[in-house]
Amino acid sequence: MSAPREEFLPAPDVQSHAANLLPLPSGELACAWFSGTQEGLSDIDVWFSRHDGTAWSEPLRISADPERSEQNPVLFQAPGGRLWVLYTAQRAGNQDTAEVRVRTSGDGGRSWDAARTLIPASPDGGVFVRQPVVVLDSGRWLLPVFRCPRPDTGRWRGDHDTSAVLASDDGGRSWQAHEVPGSTGCVHMNVLTPPGGELVALFRRRQADFVHLSRSADGITWSEPEPTELPNNNSSIQAAVLDDGAIALVHNASSAADATERRESLYDEIDGGATESTSDGPGLAFWGAPRAPLSLAVSTDGGRSWPVRRDVETGDGHCLTNNSRDGLNRELSYPSIAQTADGALHLAYTYHRRVIKHVVVDRAWAAAEPTCHAS
């Protein structure tokens, strides 16, 4: 068992967040994330870098809309060879204005074609992505999304977000939406294909209680999400099916139960901070639960239990502010996980909203005795 290896990606600006990893056919490891001065501002753009086994390349800016905050990039190696990046584009802190855009590359991310809108916003609200496209054995593509409804009054704060799967049977040229029943508050749907034929989806929870799980036989019809034993703090998760069939999930092992304070919303520091609701009513989104520790959990029974849990990095996870300029944020969050051909597990995550951290662990480390609390 080897000790974890750590390094930081180059940071184009004072804030870096929402990394997404993808092993490339060349053997390189790709990472996309967003960077700028602060999430929600129009100088937030998507950046891309490749690791050749020695170092990360100089970041390449791959979005630059001067009117919108471009966030949550998702990389996808499409059948046929083209590399996709999907990302969101919203006005200020209004996720209910977000649309999903896409660019593609034929040379492993060195150059990209023009951006186009894949999924537009609607009069009722915006649409967001965070997790990878999944290609089923049938050839069908599944793109998990979450919807950000426009409130009747005030600004979006996530209370009523829901999840859906977009399915394509023509290589991404057209998509059909399939809503996940009972998914209010369940977002960042992460679709997995473990052995056995049943699909599993894991969710972030706006209510900051637990990671939730849903199942499907075909990727179209899903069960209502139910809580797992793993805590969630209304921050992103990501999981991967490993080469031995286990599911490895990276998340913050904390929840609202660990919070001593809360904030009004994710964007309460920009545009006056007015929100739809600041009450503590049941079912409303909870913002401000600590975004730490950054932990790895492993399941060998399709997500029914998670006996192995290891802390990758610990800290107080202070996230009552998104301020990166003054170093006030200390979250360890928004992880991505990928396994490369040599069996190594690569993790990338937000370090204090200043930089993306890359950690490499081996499978033996991931299977070792638990080192974090099991709450």
N, C-alpha and C positions, 0 to 999 in steps of 0.2 A: 504494500500500500504506500503510495507516494503522497507527500504533502502537497496541498494545493499550490498552484502557480498563479501569480497575480501580476497584472499590468493595467495601465490606464490607456484608453484610446486618446488620440489628440483631440483637444477641445477647441472648436472654431470660435466659441463665444463664451460668455460668462455662465450660461445655462445650457446643460445637456440633459436629455431625458428620453425615456421610452425606447430603449434599444431593442432591436430585433435581429437575431442571428440566423444564418443559413449557410450550411456547407455547400460549396459550389462543385460542379463536375470536375473542375481543374485541380481539386484538392485544397484550394484556398478556402478560408472562412470569411464570409461577408457579414457586415454589420451595417444597419441603417438606424438612425435615430434623429431626433429633432434638436435644434440648437438655436439660440438667439439670446435676447435679454430676459424675457419672461414669458412663460406659457400664456397664450391668449393674445399676445401682441403681434403685430403684423410683420415683425422682423424674425419671427420663428419660422425656420425653413428645415427641410429634410436634408440630411447629409449621409454619405456612404463611404465606407472604407473596406479594404480587403486585407486579410492577414495571410502572408505567404509561408507561414511556419517560423518566421524570424521576427517580423514586426508588422504593425499596422501601417497601411499606406496613408499618405496625406489625404485628409478627408476631401471629398468632392461634393459640392452643393448640388443637389438634384431637384430642388424646388425653390421658387423665388417669387411668389405672388406678393406684391407690395401692399395688397389690400386685405389679405387674410393670414391667419395663423395656421400653418401647415404642420400637422402633427401625426403621431402614431403610425409610422411607416411599417409596412408588412412586406417582407420579401417572399417571392414565390418563383421556383424554378419550374416553368411550365413544360409539359411534355412537348417535344419538338425543339427545345433548346433555348427559347428566349427567357430571360430573367425579367420578372415583373417586380415593380414596387408599387404598392397601393398605399394611399395615405389620405388623411382628412384635411379639409380646408374650411375654416370657419371664420366668422366675423367676430373679432374680439373674444370675450369670454362667453359667447353664446353658442353652445354646442347644438342648439336647436336650429342653427343656420348651416350646419356642416354638410358638405358633400364629400363623396369619395372619388379621388382622382387616381389615375394610373399612368405610369410610364414604363416602357420596356427597353431592354438592352439585348443586343445580339453578341456582345463581346465581354460578357462577364462583369458589366457595370462600369466599363471605362467610358462609354458614351451611351446616351439615352435619347430615345425619340421624344417627340413633343408630348406634353401632358394633355390628357383628355379626361373629361368627367365620366366616370363609370356609373356612379349612382348619385343622382341629383338630390338636393334637399327638396322637401315638399312644403306646401303651405302649413302643414300640420307639425313639421319639425325636421330635425336633421338626422343623419345616419353616420355611424362611426364604425371603424374597424380597429382591431388590435391584434387578432390572432391569425395564424396562417391559413391559406387555402389548403384543403385536403382533396386529393384525387383518389376516388374509390376504384376498386378492381374493375368495375363496370366502365370506367372512363369518365364518370360523372365528377364534376368539380363541385365542391362545397365551400362557400365563403360565409363564415359566421359574421354577423353584424349585430349592432345594437342601435335601437332607435331612441332619439332624444326628443320627446314631444314638447311642443311649444306650450307653455302655461297660459292660462287665460289672462293672468295678470303677473307682473313682475318678470324676473329673468329665470332662465333655466338653472336648476341646481341638482337635477338627477333623480328627483323623487319617484318619477313615473317611467323611467327607462325600461325598455323590454328588449328581448333578444329574438333573432330570427336567423334562419339559414337561407342563403341564396344558392340555388342549384343551377348549374349550367351543363347541358348535354351537347354543346356545340363549341367546346374549347374556349369559353369565356365571351362569345359574341352576344349571347343573350342570357338572361338570368330570371329565374322564377323564385319568388319569395315564399318561404314557409315559416310561419310564426311558431315560436316555442310557447306552448300553453303555460299559463301560470308563472310567467317569467318576470313579472314586474319586480324591479330591483336587482335582477340577475343580468350581468353584463360581462363583456370580454369573454364570450363563449369560446372555449378552446376544444375543438373537436379532435378526438383521438380514435385510432383504429387498433386496439389491442388484439391479441390472438383470441379466437373464438367466434368472430363474426359480428359481435355486438359492438356498436359504436358507443363511445362514452364522451360526454361533454362536461367540462368543469367551468365554473363561473365565479367571477368576482361578485361581491354583494354590496349594494349601495347602503344597506342597513348595518354594515360592519359587524356582522355576527359570525357567519361560517362560510367557507367555500361550499358552493352548492354543486350538485351533480345531476345529470340527466342521461337517459339511455335511449338508443334508437336501433331498430333493426335495419333501416334503409337510409338513414341520414335525412329523411324527409319528415317523418312523424316522430316526435320526441315526447318522452314522459315529462311531467311537470318537475322542475328542479327541486331537489330535496337537500337538506343540509348534510354535509359530511361531518366528521369529527374534527376537521381542521379549521382553525379560526381564520377569519378574514377581516381586514380593517378598512374596507372600501378602497383597496388599492389593487393593482394588477397582479395577476398570477400568470404562470405559463408552465405547461407540462409537455412531456415527450414520451413516446413509447420507445423503450430501449431495445437493443438487439437481443436481449434475453426475454423480452415480452413484458417486463415490468414497466410500470408508469412512474416516472420521476417528475415531481411537482416542485417548483420553486415559488415561494410566497413569503409574506411577512407573517410570522407566528404571533399575531396580536389581533385585537378586535376592539370594539367600543368599550368592552369591559375593562380594557387596560388604559383607557383615556382619562386624563384628569381635566382636560379642557376640550372644547370643540370650536370649530370655525363655521361661519355661515355657509360657505360654499367653496369650491375649488378656485373661483375667480373673484373672491371678495376683495381683492386688493387692486382691481382694475375697474375703470369705468364707474366709479362710485360705489361698487359693491352691492347694489340693490339686488335682492333675490326674491324668489317666489314665496318662500316661507322660511322663517327662522324658528319655528316652534319645535317642540320636542314630541310632536304627535306620533302615534304608532305608525310604523311603515315608512317614515321619511328618511331620506338619505342622511347618513352621519359622516361628517367631515372632521378630520383632525385626530383620529386614532393614530398612535405611533406607527410609523412605517419602518419598523425594525422589531426583532432581528430579521435578517434575510436568511431563510431556512430552506432546506431541501428535505422533502418527504418522499418515500418510496412505497408503492403498493404492488403486490404480486398477485392480487385477486381482483383486478379490474376496477380498482377504486373503492372497494367495499371496506377496506381497512388500510391503515397507514402506520405499520409498526416501526418503520425506520424513519427517524427525523434527526437531522443534523443542522446545526447552525453554521452557515457559511461565514457570516459576519454579524457582530452585535454592535449595538449603540442605542442611544435613546430615541432615535427615529423622529425627532422633532419636525413636524410638518404643518404647524399652524401658520406658516408663511411660505410662499414660493420664492422669496427673495434670494437670489443667488449673488447679486452684486455685493452684498454686505456679509455673505457667508452665514445667513441666519437659519437656513434650512439644513437639517442633518439626516434626511431620510436615506434609507438603503432600499430601493424600491424598483418596481417595474422590471422584473427579471425576464430574461429570455434564456432558453436552454436548448442545446443541440448536441447530439452525439456524432462524432466524426468516425471515419472508417477504422481508426485505430482503437476505438472503444472509449476514448476519452470523452468526458462530459464537459462542455463549455457553457459557462454562465456569463451573461453580461447584464449589468444592472446600473441604475442611477446611484451615483455616490454624491450625496449632499446637493443634488441638482447642479453640480458644477462640472461633472465629468462622468463618462461611462467607464465602469470598471469591468475588466475581463478576468475571470477566474477559471482555471482548468483543474478538474479533479478526476481521478480514475474511478472505475466501477467499484473497486474494493473499498475505497474511501466512502462512497455513497452507500455501501452495504454494511458499514461498521455499526457499532453500538450507538444508540441515540445519544446526542449531546445537547438536546434542547428540551424544554418543557413540553408536556403532552396535552396541554389544555386546549 
